[in-house]
Amino acid sequence: MARSYDLEFRLARASRLNQALNNKHWTRTLLAEKTGYDEKTIRNLLAGEVVRDQTIIDVSQALGIAPELVNTIQNIDVSGDDFGGYTRSTHATYESYFHLYRRSFSENGKIFRGVVQIRWEDSDRRFNFLEYYIQGEGDDASIRFYEGPVYMSSYTSLMHFLTIFQGSVRLATMVKMRERDGTMRGALLTQYEGMTFVQPTVTPVIMKKLTNYDIENKAKLDIGFISTDDADYGYANHQLALTEKEIVKAHFA
């Protein structure tokens, strides 16, 4: 059977090996001595790098656990390496609609609320990010969206959502979801059309996971600026202030 050493599998195996090492109260140096390998090889294995099968067998036996040589997750959905090599099943919590909040580019105090979606695309073998917008007005208004890939590295706590339309690029970089309430915080790199020219623009942004969201009936009401009278204004303002203070790093001379 051919073995597929994708990133998610190697990192999961490395996690179990590290746990076994901790359970024995061994150091990596001691593990290297007991198995006859140099510390670099041990370090590579415990970091999820590609190593020889015999190394996996020897180290696993020394730690008292069964060696894992065959990728047991090879038959499930896994993104391409360029997108991070992430598995759909371990990130299923992100498959949802979200409210996206950012401050107004032109008026202080105003907050824009958008609707976005993360969904798995079988044809692309990855998560895609959809940012909805309303085209037209009144009875002629329709729901449209921009769509792009989701990049997610197993080596960082960040996710990247990229959308491109007619040469214009928008990149949202978010810290992966940790809170039980489904909040993600990050920054949006986009462009703002000023009075005389289009300016590169960076703004803090937050995303709040939604449950049982009806895009057809709610999007037209949800997308747009909110005021202090709206129920979620306080939440959005507080989370954006927290993001500005603790999450996003901006450096200017």
C-alpha positions as CSV (number, residue, x, y, z in Angstrom):
1,M,0.0,0.0,0.0
2,A,1.3,3.4,-0.9
3,R,1.9,5.7,2.0
4,S,0.8,9.3,1.8
5,Y,2.9,11.5,4.2
6,D,0.6,14.5,4.2
7,L,1.2,17.2,6.8
8,E,-1.8,16.6,9.0
9,F,-1.0,13.0,9.4
10,R,2.6,13.6,10.3
11,L,1.7,16.3,12.8
12,A,-0.9,14.1,14.4
13,R,1.6,11.3,14.7
14,A,4.3,13.6,16.1
15,S,1.8,14.8,18.7
16,R,1.2,11.2,19.9
17,L,4.9,10.6,20.0
18,N,5.5,13.7,22.1
19,Q,2.8,12.7,24.5
20,A,4.4,9.3,24.9
21,L,7.8,10.9,25.5
22,N,6.2,13.2,28.2
23,N,4.5,10.2,29.8
24,K,7.9,8.5,30.3
25,H,9.4,11.7,31.6
26,W,12.2,11.4,29.0
27,T,14.1,14.2,27.3
28,R,14.8,14.1,23.6
29,T,18.5,13.6,24.4
30,L,17.7,10.5,26.4
31,L,15.3,9.2,23.6
32,A,18.2,9.7,21.1
33,E,20.5,7.7,23.3
34,K,18.1,4.8,23.8
35,T,17.3,4.5,20.1
36,G,20.8,5.2,18.7
37,Y,19.7,8.1,16.6
38,D,21.1,11.6,16.6
39,E,19.1,14.4,18.2
40,K,18.4,16.1,14.9
41,T,16.6,13.0,13.6
42,I,14.6,12.8,16.8
43,R,13.8,16.5,16.6
44,N,12.6,16.1,13.0
45,L,10.4,13.2,13.9
46,L,8.8,15.0,16.8
47,A,8.2,18.0,14.7
48,G,6.3,16.1,12.0
49,E,9.0,16.1,9.4
50,V,9.5,13.2,6.9
51,V,11.8,10.4,8.3
52,R,12.5,6.8,7.5
53,D,9.9,4.1,8.4
54,Q,12.5,2.3,10.5
55,T,13.1,5.4,12.6
56,I,9.4,5.6,13.3
57,I,9.3,1.9,14.3
58,D,12.4,2.2,16.6
59,V,11.3,5.3,18.4
60,S,7.7,4.1,18.8
61,Q,8.9,0.8,20.3
62,A,11.2,2.6,22.7
63,L,8.3,4.8,23.8
64,G,6.0,1.8,24.2
65,I,3.4,2.7,21.5
66,A,2.4,1.2,18.2
67,P,4.2,2.6,15.2
68,E,2.0,4.5,12.7
69,L,3.3,4.1,9.2
70,V,0.2,4.3,7.1
71,N,-1.8,7.5,6.8
72,T,-5.2,6.5,8.2
73,I,-6.7,9.8,7.1
74,Q,-5.7,9.5,3.4
75,N,-9.3,8.7,2.4
76,I,-10.9,11.8,3.8
77,D,-10.9,15.3,2.5
78,V,-7.5,17.0,2.6
79,S,-6.6,20.3,1.0
80,G,-3.6,20.7,-1.3
81,D,-0.2,21.5,0.3
82,D,-0.3,25.1,-1.1
83,F,-3.4,25.8,1.0
84,G,-1.9,24.2,4.2
85,G,-2.6,20.5,3.8
86,Y,-5.5,20.8,6.3
87,T,-8.2,18.1,6.7
88,R,-11.9,19.0,6.4
89,S,-13.0,16.8,9.3
90,T,-10.7,18.4,11.9
91,H,-11.8,21.9,10.9
92,A,-15.5,21.2,10.4
93,T,-16.4,23.8,13.0
94,Y,-15.5,26.5,10.5
95,E,-18.0,25.4,7.9
96,S,-20.6,28.0,8.7
97,Y,-21.9,31.5,8.0
98,F,-20.4,34.4,10.0
99,H,-21.1,38.0,10.7
100,L,-18.1,40.1,9.8
101,Y,-17.6,43.5,11.5
102,R,-15.2,46.3,10.7
103,R,-15.1,50.0,11.3
104,S,-16.2,52.5,8.6
105,F,-13.4,53.7,6.4
106,S,-14.9,57.2,6.1
107,E,-17.0,58.0,9.2
108,N,-15.8,57.6,12.8
109,G,-18.1,55.6,15.1
110,K,-19.8,53.6,12.4
111,I,-19.4,49.8,12.1
112,F,-20.1,47.8,9.0
113,R,-21.7,44.4,9.3
114,G,-21.2,41.9,6.5
115,V,-22.1,38.2,6.0
116,V,-19.4,35.7,5.0
117,Q,-19.4,31.9,4.6
118,I,-16.7,29.2,4.8
119,R,-17.6,26.0,2.9
120,W,-15.8,23.0,1.5
121,E,-15.5,22.7,-2.3
122,D,-15.0,19.2,-3.5
123,S,-13.8,20.3,-6.9
124,D,-11.1,22.5,-5.4
125,R,-10.2,20.2,-2.5
126,R,-10.2,23.1,0.0
127,F,-12.3,25.5,2.0
128,N,-13.5,28.5,0.1
129,F,-14.4,31.9,1.6
130,L,-17.5,33.7,0.3
131,E,-18.1,37.4,1.1
132,Y,-21.7,38.3,0.3
133,Y,-22.9,41.7,-0.9
134,I,-26.1,43.3,-2.1
135,Q,-26.4,44.4,-5.8
136,G,-29.1,46.8,-6.7
137,E,-31.8,48.4,-4.6
138,G,-35.4,47.8,-3.5
139,D,-37.2,45.0,-5.4
140,D,-34.3,44.7,-7.8
141,A,-31.7,44.0,-5.0
142,S,-30.0,40.6,-5.3
143,I,-27.5,38.7,-3.2
144,R,-24.1,38.2,-4.8
145,F,-20.7,37.1,-3.5
146,Y,-17.0,37.2,-4.0
147,E,-15.3,33.8,-3.5
148,G,-11.7,32.8,-2.9
149,P,-9.5,30.1,-1.2
150,V,-8.8,29.6,2.5
151,Y,-5.2,29.1,3.5
152,M,-4.5,27.5,6.9
153,S,-1.1,26.5,8.1
154,S,-0.7,23.8,10.8
155,Y,2.4,25.7,12.0
156,T,0.6,28.9,12.9
157,S,-2.7,29.9,14.6
158,L,-3.7,31.9,11.6
159,M,-6.2,31.5,8.7
160,H,-6.1,33.6,5.5
161,F,-9.1,34.4,3.3
162,L,-8.2,35.7,-0.2
163,T,-10.7,37.1,-2.7
164,I,-9.8,38.7,-6.0
165,F,-12.2,40.6,-8.3
166,Q,-11.0,42.2,-11.5
167,G,-7.5,42.6,-10.2
168,S,-8.6,44.0,-6.8
169,V,-7.3,41.9,-3.8
170,R,-8.8,41.6,-0.4
171,L,-7.0,39.5,2.2
172,A,-8.4,38.8,5.7
173,T,-6.0,37.2,8.1
174,M,-7.7,35.8,11.2
175,V,-6.6,34.1,14.4
176,K,-8.1,30.7,14.5
177,M,-11.3,30.3,16.5
178,R,-10.8,29.6,20.2
179,E,-13.7,31.0,22.1
180,R,-16.8,28.9,22.5
181,D,-18.9,31.8,21.1
182,G,-17.2,31.3,17.8
183,T,-15.4,34.7,17.5
184,M,-12.3,35.2,15.3
185,R,-10.2,38.3,15.3
186,G,-7.8,39.6,12.7
187,A,-7.1,42.3,10.1
188,L,-8.4,43.0,6.6
189,L,-6.1,44.3,3.8
190,T,-8.2,46.0,1.1
191,Q,-8.5,49.2,-0.8
192,Y,-10.7,52.3,-0.2
193,E,-11.8,54.7,-2.9
194,G,-11.1,58.2,-1.6
195,M,-12.0,61.5,-3.1
196,T,-9.1,61.5,-5.6
197,F,-7.6,58.0,-5.7
198,V,-7.9,54.5,-4.3
199,Q,-5.9,53.9,-1.2
200,P,-4.4,50.8,0.4
201,T,-6.3,50.2,3.6
202,V,-5.8,47.9,6.6
203,T,-8.5,47.6,9.3
204,P,-9.1,45.3,12.3
205,V,-12.0,42.9,11.7
206,I,-13.9,40.3,13.7
207,M,-16.0,37.3,12.6
208,K,-18.8,35.8,14.7
209,K,-20.1,32.3,13.9
210,L,-23.8,32.0,13.2
211,T,-26.1,29.0,13.7
212,N,-29.0,28.0,11.4
213,Y,-28.5,31.1,9.3
214,D,-31.0,31.7,6.4
215,I,-28.9,33.6,3.8
216,E,-31.8,34.2,1.5
217,N,-34.1,35.8,4.1
218,K,-31.5,37.5,6.3
219,A,-28.6,38.8,4.2
220,K,-30.4,41.8,2.8
221,L,-31.3,42.9,6.3
222,D,-27.9,42.1,7.9
223,I,-25.5,43.6,5.3
224,G,-24.8,47.3,6.0
225,F,-23.8,49.8,8.6
226,I,-25.1,49.3,12.2
227,S,-25.7,52.0,14.8
228,T,-25.7,52.1,18.6
229,D,-29.3,51.1,18.5
230,D,-28.6,47.7,17.0
231,A,-28.3,44.8,19.5
232,D,-24.9,43.7,18.3
233,Y,-23.2,47.1,18.2
234,G,-21.9,46.8,21.7
235,Y,-20.4,43.4,21.0
236,A,-18.9,44.5,17.8
237,N,-17.4,47.7,19.2
238,H,-15.9,45.9,22.2
239,Q,-14.4,43.1,20.1
240,L,-13.0,45.5,17.5
241,A,-11.4,47.6,20.3
242,L,-9.9,44.4,21.8
243,T,-8.6,43.4,18.3
244,E,-7.0,46.8,17.8
245,K,-5.3,46.7,21.2
246,E,-4.2,43.1,21.5
247,I,-4.4,41.2,18.2
248,V,-3.3,43.3,15.2
249,K,0.2,44.6,15.0
250,A,0.8,47.7,12.9
251,H,4.3,49.2,12.5
252,F,4.9,52.7,11.1
253,A,8.0,54.8,11.2
